[in-house]
Amino acid sequence: MRDVAIIGVGQIEVGEHWDTSLRHLALGAVQAAIADAGVAQADALYVGNMLSGELAGQEHLGALVADFAGLRGIEAVKIEAACGSGAAALRMGYVAVAGGLADVVIVAGVEKMTDVLGQDTTAALTLAADGDYEAFLGITFVAVNALLMQRYMHEYGYSHQDFAPFAVNAHKNAVNNPYAMFRFPITAERFAEAKMIATPINLLDSSPICDGAAAVVLAPADMARSLSAAPIRIAASAIGTDSLAVHDRRDPMVLDGAVISTRRAYEQANAGPEDIDLFELHDAFSVMAALSLEGAGFAEKGQGLRLALDGEVGMDGKIPVTTMGGLKARGHPVGATGMYQIVEVVQQLRGLAGKNQVKDARLGMAQNIGGSGATVVTHILERMDG
């Protein structure tokens, strides 16, 4: 196995791209990553995406994006793992380079969600749930997370307002991210007054429907220094899974997929939660932020929310999260989200996060979740000093 490094990153602004096609979204991110890496060609392309067939009427994205980006002929496939598709694609790219099957690999995540009616997007997102035992009964993806939040509050004695610090922190950080969809701050009071969507989840608990694309270029670490002035090593790459249906889980209040993938990642990186300088978690809904902190070992069961209440998830806290706005404020174009997280960790480790820079960041972790926890992909990135 070879060490793998990220030698280039690229992203486009998250938002409602009415006049930009799916292929053009992907092209923008891929071209930016290639330019940053300073390479002209690649051996393979992996595209993370969840809903192109359902919402854009387009499958076969691997060959489509490769052709449109001027890379016709290379190995190119689409990777799907619900909302975890972006990071799952990175995992495939990592395996290809680590295993010696390719030297230069491009990994992109792309999603276009805003060209259809909201009800159609809601129905499409439900494909991430168990079709026979959840979606068939009419439950939406928001409703699944609402049930998790309701149970979390019941189990541990929290109120809905206790979740406000996650959203407040995300919006505060998004202000300084030119690629974020919502670049404005919010208050705890505004959180309390937000429109209810599925009790107890309100509008400001929730990440937005949006379009976007982000990409990276991978190469063997021993080649990376000759290709990039600031390569970032992938110290760990791991996937853990659980049941799609929440009712089938060992404990609905534990993301076993996160526990498994994070444990594997820590073992690979020879690190623990105490060594991580920042954590780009999957805050599709506020309750998932709390469950992710617990699953990743930053808090005991039921105490993930306490970290936020105590101010420990801010830029100067014990474990900074959503440092560029997270899913909540940067936006959540589902198949691209995992790649945005990776790009943002690379920015931090390169020291290029501007006003949101985590001081002396050396190890950064990103965790991308598919569905309500059925697929969890964890990556740990490391600054390559010297």
C-alpha positions in Angstrom: 0.0 0.0 0.0 1.3 3.4 -0.9 0.7 6.6 1.0 -1.8 8.9 -0.9 -1.8 12.7 -1.0 -4.1 15.4 -2.2 -2.3 17.7 -4.6 -5.1 19.9 -5.9 -8.6 21.0 -4.8 -11.4 22.9 -6.5 -15.0 23.9 -5.7 -17.7 26.1 -7.0 -20.1 28.3 -5.0 -23.0 26.4 -3.5 -26.4 27.8 -4.4 -29.2 27.6 -6.8 -27.6 27.4 -10.2 -30.6 27.7 -12.5 -28.6 28.4 -15.6 -25.8 25.8 -15.1 -26.2 22.1 -16.1 -25.0 19.2 -14.0 -22.1 18.6 -16.4 -21.0 22.2 -16.2 -21.1 22.2 -12.3 -18.8 19.2 -12.3 -16.6 20.7 -15.0 -16.0 23.9 -12.9 -14.8 21.9 -9.9 -12.7 19.5 -11.9 -11.0 22.2 -13.8 -10.2 24.2 -10.6 -8.7 21.1 -9.0 -6.6 20.2 -12.1 -5.4 23.8 -12.2 -4.5 23.8 -8.5 -2.6 20.4 -8.9 -0.8 21.6 -12.1 -1.5 18.4 -14.0 -2.8 17.9 -17.4 -4.1 14.3 -17.4 -5.3 11.7 -15.0 -5.5 7.9 -14.9 -9.0 7.7 -13.5 -12.0 9.8 -12.5 -14.5 8.9 -9.7 -17.7 11.0 -9.5 -19.8 11.0 -6.3 -23.5 11.6 -6.9 -26.8 10.5 -5.4 -29.7 11.9 -7.5 -28.6 12.6 -11.1 -31.0 10.0 -12.5 -33.9 11.0 -10.4 -33.6 14.8 -10.6 -31.5 15.6 -13.6 -32.5 12.7 -15.9 -28.9 11.8 -16.3 -27.0 8.7 -15.2 -23.6 7.4 -16.5 -21.9 10.5 -14.9 -18.4 9.0 -14.9 -18.1 8.9 -18.7 -20.1 12.1 -19.1 -17.9 14.2 -16.8 -14.7 12.6 -18.2 -15.7 13.5 -21.7 -16.8 17.0 -20.9 -13.6 17.7 -19.0 -11.4 16.6 -21.9 -10.4 13.3 -20.3 -12.2 11.0 -22.7 -10.8 7.4 -22.5 -9.8 7.2 -18.9 -11.4 5.0 -16.3 -14.4 6.9 -15.1 -17.4 5.8 -12.9 -20.1 7.2 -10.7 -20.1 6.2 -7.0 -23.4 6.3 -5.1 -23.8 6.0 -1.3 -26.8 8.4 -0.7 -25.6 11.6 1.0 -22.2 9.9 1.6 -21.5 9.6 -2.1 -18.8 12.3 -2.3 -16.6 10.7 0.4 -17.3 7.2 -0.9 -15.9 8.3 -4.3 -12.8 9.6 -2.5 -12.5 6.3 -0.8 -12.5 4.6 -4.2 -9.9 7.0 -5.5 -7.7 6.5 -2.5 -7.9 2.7 -2.9 -6.8 3.0 -6.6 -3.8 5.1 -5.8 -2.8 3.3 -2.6 -3.1 0.0 -4.4 -0.9 1.1 -7.3 -3.6 0.8 -9.9 -3.3 4.5 -10.7 -1.0 7.4 -10.1 -3.1 10.5 -10.7 -6.8 10.3 -9.9 -9.5 13.0 -9.9 -12.4 12.6 -7.5 -15.4 14.9 -7.8 -18.7 15.2 -6.1 -21.6 16.9 -7.9 -25.3 17.4 -7.3 -28.1 19.5 -9.0 -31.2 19.6 -6.8 -33.0 22.8 -7.5 -34.5 22.4 -11.0 -37.5 20.4 -9.7 -40.3 21.1 -7.3 -39.6 20.8 -3.6 -41.9 17.8 -3.2 -40.0 15.9 -5.9 -36.7 16.6 -4.2 -38.2 15.4 -0.9 -39.3 12.2 -2.5 -35.9 11.6 -4.1 -34.1 12.1 -0.8 -36.3 9.4 0.7 -34.5 6.9 -1.5 -31.7 7.0 1.1 -34.1 5.4 3.6 -35.3 1.8 3.7 -37.7 1.5 0.8 -39.8 -1.3 2.2 -40.0 -0.3 5.8 -39.6 3.5 5.9 -40.3 5.2 2.6 -43.1 2.8 1.7 -45.0 4.0 4.8 -44.8 7.6 3.7 -42.0 8.9 6.1 -39.8 11.6 4.7 -36.1 12.0 5.4 -36.8 15.1 7.5 -39.3 13.0 9.5 -36.7 10.3 10.2 -34.4 12.9 11.6 -37.2 14.5 13.6 -37.9 11.2 15.2 -34.2 10.9 16.1 -34.2 14.4 17.6 -37.3 13.7 19.6 -35.8 10.6 21.0 -32.5 12.4 21.8 -34.4 15.1 23.7 -36.4 12.5 25.6 -33.5 10.2 26.5 -31.2 13.0 27.7 -33.5 15.7 28.9 -32.6 18.5 26.4 -35.0 21.0 24.9 -35.2 21.9 21.2 -33.6 25.3 21.9 -30.4 23.5 23.2 -29.6 22.6 19.6 -29.3 26.3 18.6 -25.5 26.6 19.1 -24.8 24.2 16.2 -26.7 26.4 13.7 -25.4 29.7 15.2 -21.8 28.4 14.9 -22.3 27.1 11.3 -23.7 30.5 10.1 -21.0 32.4 11.9 -18.3 30.5 10.1 -20.1 30.7 6.7 -19.8 34.5 6.8 -16.1 34.2 5.8 -16.6 31.4 3.2 -17.1 32.8 -0.3 -18.3 29.4 -1.5 -21.1 29.2 1.1 -24.8 29.5 0.3 -25.8 31.4 3.5 -23.1 33.9 4.3 -24.9 35.6 7.2 -25.0 35.1 11.0 -28.1 34.0 12.9 -28.9 34.3 16.6 -30.3 31.8 19.1 -33.5 33.9 19.2 -33.9 33.7 15.4 -33.4 29.9 15.7 -36.2 29.7 18.2 -38.6 31.6 15.9 -37.9 29.6 12.8 -40.7 27.8 10.9 -41.3 24.3 12.1 -40.8 21.6 9.4 -41.3 18.3 11.2 -41.6 18.6 14.9 -39.1 19.3 16.5 -37.0 20.1 13.5 -37.3 23.6 12.2 -35.9 25.5 9.2 -32.7 26.5 11.0 -32.1 22.9 12.2 -31.9 21.9 8.5 -29.4 22.1 5.7 -30.7 23.6 2.4 -31.5 22.0 -0.9 -28.9 23.3 -3.4 -26.5 22.7 -6.2 -22.7 22.4 -6.1 -19.6 20.5 -7.0 -16.2 20.1 -5.5 -13.1 18.0 -6.5 -9.6 16.9 -5.6 -6.6 15.4 -7.4 -4.8 12.5 -5.8 -1.3 11.2 -6.3 1.1 8.9 -4.4 2.7 10.8 -1.5 6.2 10.1 -2.7 5.4 11.9 -5.9 3.3 14.6 -4.4 6.1 17.0 -3.4 7.3 17.2 -7.0 3.8 18.0 -8.2 2.5 20.3 -5.4 3.9 22.9 -3.1 1.4 22.0 -0.4 0.4 18.3 -0.6 -1.9 16.9 2.1 -1.6 13.3 3.1 -4.6 11.1 3.5 -3.7 9.5 6.8 -6.9 7.4 7.0 -9.8 6.4 4.9 -12.6 4.2 6.2 -16.2 3.2 5.8 -18.6 1.8 8.3 -22.2 0.7 7.7 -25.4 0.1 9.6 -29.0 -0.7 8.8 -30.9 1.7 6.6 -34.0 1.5 8.8 -33.6 3.2 12.1 -35.8 0.7 13.9 -33.4 -2.1 13.0 -30.4 -0.6 14.8 -28.8 -1.8 17.9 -29.5 1.6 19.5 -31.1 4.5 17.6 -29.1 6.9 19.7 -25.8 5.5 18.5 -24.4 5.9 15.0 -22.7 2.5 14.8 -21.5 3.3 11.3 -19.7 6.3 12.6 -18.3 4.4 15.5 -16.9 1.7 13.2 -15.5 4.0 10.5 -14.0 6.4 13.0 -12.3 3.6 15.0 -10.9 2.2 11.7 -9.7 5.7 10.8 -8.1 6.3 14.1 -6.2 3.0 13.9 -5.0 3.8 10.4 -3.8 7.3 11.4 -2.4 6.1 14.7 -4.4 8.9 16.3 -7.3 9.5 18.6 -10.0 12.2 19.1 -7.6 14.2 21.2 -5.2 14.6 18.2 -7.8 16.0 15.8 -7.6 19.7 15.3 -10.9 20.2 13.4 -13.8 18.0 12.5 -16.0 18.6 9.4 -19.1 16.7 10.6 -22.3 15.9 8.7 -24.8 18.5 10.2 -27.6 17.8 7.7 -29.8 18.3 10.7 -28.7 19.5 14.2 -29.3 16.2 15.8 -26.8 14.5 13.4 -24.1 16.9 14.6 -24.6 15.7 18.2 -24.7 12.1 17.2 -21.6 12.4 15.0 -19.6 14.0 17.9 -20.5 11.1 20.0 -20.0 8.4 17.4 -16.5 9.9 16.6 -15.5 9.8 20.2 -15.4 13.5 21.0 -18.2 13.1 23.6 -19.9 10.4 25.6 -23.4 9.2 24.7 -25.8 12.0 25.2 -23.1 14.6 25.7 -22.5 15.7 22.1 -25.0 18.5 22.5 -23.3 19.6 25.7 -20.1 20.3 23.7 -22.1 22.8 21.6 -23.8 24.3 24.7 -20.4 24.8 26.4 -19.0 26.6 23.3 -16.5 23.8 22.6 -17.4 23.5 18.9 -16.4 27.0 17.9 -13.2 28.1 16.3 -11.4 28.4 19.6 -13.1 25.4 21.3 -12.0 21.9 22.1 -13.0 20.6 18.7 -13.9 23.1 16.0 -16.6 21.9 13.7 -18.2 23.1 10.5 -15.3 25.6 10.1 -16.5 26.9 6.8 -20.2 26.7 7.5 -20.9 23.0 7.3 -23.9 21.5 5.6 -26.2 23.9 7.4 -24.8 27.2 6.1 -22.3 26.3 3.3 -25.0 24.1 1.9 -25.7 20.4 1.3 -25.7 19.4 -2.4 -25.9 15.8 -1.3 -23.6 14.0 -3.6 -21.0 16.8 -3.5 -21.1 17.4 0.3 -18.4 14.9 1.2 -16.0 16.5 -1.3 -16.7 20.0 0.0 -15.8 18.7 3.5 -12.4 17.4 2.1 -11.6 20.6 0.3 -12.3 22.6 3.4 -10.0 20.4 5.6 -7.3 20.8 2.9 -7.7 24.6 3.1 -7.3 24.4 6.9 -4.2 22.2 6.7 -2.6 24.4 4.0 -3.3 27.5 6.2 -5.6 29.0 3.6 -8.8 29.3 5.6 -8.5 33.0 6.1 -10.5 34.4 9.1 -11.7 30.9 9.8 -8.2 29.4 10.1 -7.8 26.9 13.0 -4.4 27.8 14.5 -1.6 25.3 13.9 -4.0 22.7 12.3 -2.1 19.5 11.6 -4.7 16.7 11.6 -8.2 17.3 10.2 -11.1 14.9 10.0 -14.1 14.8 7.7 -17.1 12.5 8.2 -19.8 12.1 5.5 -23.0 10.3 6.3 -25.3 8.5 3.9 -28.9 8.3 4.8 -29.7 8.6 8.5 -26.4 6.7 9.4 -26.4 3.6 7.2 -23.1 4.6 5.5 -20.5 6.7 7.3 -17.3 7.6 5.5 -14.4 9.0 7.6 -11.2 10.5 6.4 -8.3 11.9 8.4 -6.0 14.3 6.5 -2.5 15.3 7.7 -0.3 18.3 6.8 2.9 17.2 5.2 5.7 19.2 7.0 9.2 19.6 5.8 
